[in-house]
Every structure is written in structure tokens, then in C-alpha cells.
Amino acid sequence: MSLGASKAVVQVLCRPVTQTGYSEHLVNSSDLTLHSTFQVKCVKKRPPRHRHSIRCSSMLLSQLRRTHQLRPMGVSLVNYMNYSGSWFQTCKCQQSESASGITAGDGNGAWSVNNIETSNSVNNLANAKSILEFQDVQQLKQEKALTSKIANGTIPDSFSIEEEAWDLLRESIVHYCGSPIGTIAAKDPTSSNVLNYDQVFIRDFIPSGIAFLLKGEHDIVRNFILYTLQLQSWEKTMDCHSPGQGLMPASFKVRTVPLDGDDSATEEVLDPDFGEAAIGRVAPVDSGLWWIILLRAYGKCSGDLSVQERIDVQTGIKMILRLCLADGFDMFPTLLVTDGSCMIDRRMGIHGHPLEIQALFYSALLCAREMLTPEDGSADLIRALNNRLVALSFHIREYYWIDMKKLNEIYRYKTEEYSYDAVNKFNIYPDQISPWLVEWMPNKGGYLIGNLQPAHMDFRFFSLGNLWSVVNSLATMEQSHAILDLIEAKWSDLVAEMPFKICYPALEGQEWQIITGSDPKNTPWSYHNAGSWPTLLWQLTVACIKMNRPHIAAKAVEIAERRISRDKWPEYYDTKRSRFIGKQSRLFQTWSIAGYLVAKLLLTDPSKANILITEEDSELVNALITANPRGKRGRKNLKQTYIV
Ligand code: GLC
């Protein structure tokens, strides 16, 4: 069969997506393969002269409109102080840094709230009082310095940055058949090599979508959800091989092409990339998981549950779940994936069971369980989903967790244990504990490691996986607090001059050569190799709000505001302390803009974070207690585990 011949094309005339949806009749939940071969097209008559005028007309217009200047200060200064005043009251920086450079050594992130606790715990009230007085003076000094910097324009005020961000976010909107359906990855006028940054990436759209939802603009998210669902059904092949049916694309592009057989008309076509064109040709495992998370957020925020209840949407959810829950050779409940299957989408030694994918997988399972409408045909799927939730949660909490105590246990591990009751189940050789980790692990705090394989623990700290495990309660309450403790304790490594390191530490020397394949884009402290990504601000904010510690996120946002707009919203920053705009970083990167906006919106109204948070489920906790395999190492007992 030729590759071309495998694609049946059905045209769908240009019209808005309706409540009932145009593909419903094509899909029924018992036959998941039916809606597998449709290409979405929108036909328009070509105007007689300007044949290409339809093409991206809205984007061209907005490009012309773009101004990168900051707005005048005035009123916005008052606004800034009003807003920031609320958390300045509770969060006082312990150190006497200047407002433009609150960067100190280890422990810089430890705000006075914690310091007060420490003082109280040693019952030295007099001492605590003088610390407070000292901090008050420092805070006043800081606020004064900040006010004058804002007033003289050295630092743009928060209000004008937000306004600029909204303008830029709106300019990044992509339309299809006249409706907004997504945002492009970057609109960098300084870069001649666009690569695929002119496409709508699924993962990149999530913060954009959340920002629009929080602003009450629901349509773009609804359209995005429904049109990407159409793409899930695409016939996808690479060199004659097709990946699983439920796969969502990494990105898509709206193309305007001449209509076959009609010279006077063009049509808009949605053209997805499932990884067959992506650098490295990796399937984006995270796309479908993010899609489910956004679908739930849409329902919770807009109150419109009709989208998640549609038959085609229900089928879409099930297709993603079936793909993820399919039996394989694996002994672990974690999802086995190739390198680069998520935000880090090129070789970085994260193949196997990377934390980020597990955290998103766990969220997707929880969100899907909430949204699936009960019907006879899905009982097996829901049973499998429940079993997986329990097993996954146990596995991550137990085997991925690391803190001083656990590290010391690993340090003393015996190896080569053959039996059902081995302590060192994965045969980890203690020599794997790298010297950096011995130094880096704080006394208070801990985190989930990046990956776990036989005889291999990837001890790097991966931010997204850790933050998202807090958001979705994959980490226990204690672990979640400990993750935030670690972030505070390691502020100068993880935040420094721009939040937030994608991972820590960087791979260097021979390790970099072997693990990245000498990737010149992933040199140490750059890009995925421990570069700093402003988009992570939004996940940090949701995690901090969930744990009732929003001041941590507020401080990170304040640090970002010092540079982000002036630096033109880079995709990422380089160097150990994130001092430089990334070597190959795009400017006007949409998810940097949207990530900042979501953080701001949520800090203003933290209750809205609920659309993203999933609280620990008591059913799951009970199941974990009864099914806990820790106390049942013998073979016989294991039979009962994981049944909810
Ligand atoms: C880079 C990032 C990826 C992102 C894409 C578009 O490839 O690694 O996570 O989705 O750019 O911004």
C-alpha cells in the first residue's frame, strides 16, 4: 500500500464547531477505529486578484500592529504597588539585596515566613523580634528602591508588562475558518529560521488556553479541543509504520492551499505533525495527556460540560487511555517512553520512565476518571484506570522519592539481592550517587528523581515533573511541602536571575557527549540541559497555591518581571545563574508570555487554580493502604494488590 493511498480525505465545509460536533455520527464508542482517516479542510473562494490574501491574513495584520515598546508608567505604578503590597506584607526577604538583584547564595529563597518559624522553634522570641525588625528595615529599603526603579523606568511596572503580554498573546492567535483555534509557538521577528515555531504546539498552547479561560474567553479553548480531536484520528505514518491510534500531534499548522480543480478558490487545511517531521522524529506522548488536562480545566472554568460529554470527545479520551494502558513487556506501572517524548523533545537521557510523563499520565488518569460518562462498554477501561492509579501512585511515592534519609539508605544499599523481599529492588549501585548530589541535598526538603530503571536512578531534579506531582497529588502532602522546601533552599540554583531551571544540574563533559550525542543546542546550562524556562512559572504558581505557599511563586514572578519584557519574552535563558538570553532562544515565545500571565492571574485569584489541581483522593489513599505491597513481599500476597 502506498503511503499516499492510505489517506482518505473527507472535506468538511467551513463552519464553526457546533455543540453536537460534526464528527459525532462518524464515531461510536464501540468502534474506535472509525474516525481514523479524516483530514479537516475549510474551503474558501479565492478573491480574483490577491490569490494568497486569505493566507494567515489575521496573523499578518497583527504582525504589522506589533509594537515592542513598553507603556508609559503613571497609573500602573499605583496598581503594581497595590498588588504587590499584599504579598510584600507576608513575604519579607531576609537578605539585604538591592531590589534589582535579589540574588544570594544558597537559601536565598527562604523567606522570613520560614525564618520566623525557625526562630520560634528554638523559642528565642527576642531574637525573632530583632530579626523581624531587621527584616522590616530591609523590606522598606527594598520597596523604596523598587519604587524608584519603576518610577525611573529601570524596571517596567507589573501592570504594563501584563498589558504588553496580553497584546502579544492575542497577536499569536491562529485562526482556522475564521475561528481562533490556537496560538503559535513564537513570533520572533528577529529570527530568519522559523523551523516549526510557526505551528500551534499542543503543550505550548496549555498556558495560553488557561490564560484565556481565566480571562473568560472560552471559545478558543473549545475550538482547540475539538479541532485537535479531529487530528487524533489522522492516519499517521513514518516509513510505513503507524503509531497507536490515540496519539495526539505535537503540533499543527493551518495551511492555505489551492483547491483541487477550482482555480479561483483556496482551502484551509489543518496539517498535523505527530513527530514524523519533528527533529528526532519523536512521538509526543505528553500531547494527549495535556489535552485531557485542558479539557477538564475547560469544563471546570466555563461550566460548559457539554464538550466533555460529547460522544466524539468521550471516544477521544478513551483512545488516549487505551494507548497508555495497553499491555506491554513492562514490570512497572510507569509509562515506558522514548527519549524526548515531552517538553524536553530531544535526546537528554530521559528515555524509560521519565518523571514528567508519569506526572502527566497520573493527572490524565484522574481527570479522565472524572469526565468519563459511565456506560457498560467502558467498565474494563475504568477498572484498568483505577488499578493503574493506585500502582502508579505507590511506585512514584516509594521509589522516586529522595531526601537526606533516603539518600543515606541508598548509600548503604546491599546489591545483587535475588528474592521477592529485596530492599534494593532495582539493584542500584550506591556509587551512582554523584558527588554533586551529596553536596546539593538540603537537610530540609526532598524531590522526586528524574527516572528509574534497572540499576539506574537519574538523580537530576526535573522541575516540571516535580511541580506537576505537587499539583495533582501524585506526591504526598509531606513530599509536596518538601519539594517546595527544596525549591526555597536551592533558590539560587533553580531560580537565580530567571525562573525556572528545566532541570538541575547540567550534563557536562563526557556525560554530555555520550548522553546528548554532543548536541550543540543542549550544551551545559543551556536549553534543555539546565537552561531556565520562564514558561515554568505557571506550573510553579499552581503548585505553590495548592500548598498554600503562594509567596514563593510571587517572588519568582517578581524576579521574572525585572527582565522578561525588556528581554523580549525569550524562550529560555542560559548559564548557571540564568544571566543570558539563550543562545538559540526564540524571542516573543508564546508560552513564556502565557506562563507569566497565568501566574499573575492565579496569584490575583488563587481559588481559580482549582481548575488545574487534583486533590488526593480518599478512595485512592484507602486502596494504597490496603494494597500496599511494602508489607507483603511474599509472592502469595501480591495477588490481591492494586484491586480497587
Ligand atoms: C522546543 C521545546 C518544546 C516546545 C517547542 C515549541 O522544541 O523543546 O518543548 O514545545 O520548542 O515551543
Boltz pocket constraint, residues with backbone or C-beta under 6 A from the ligand:
constraints:
  - pocket:
      binder: B
      contacts: [[A, 185], [A, 196], [A, 197], [A, 201], [A, 203], [A, 204], [A, 342], [A, 343], [A, 344], [A, 345]]
      max_distance: 6.0
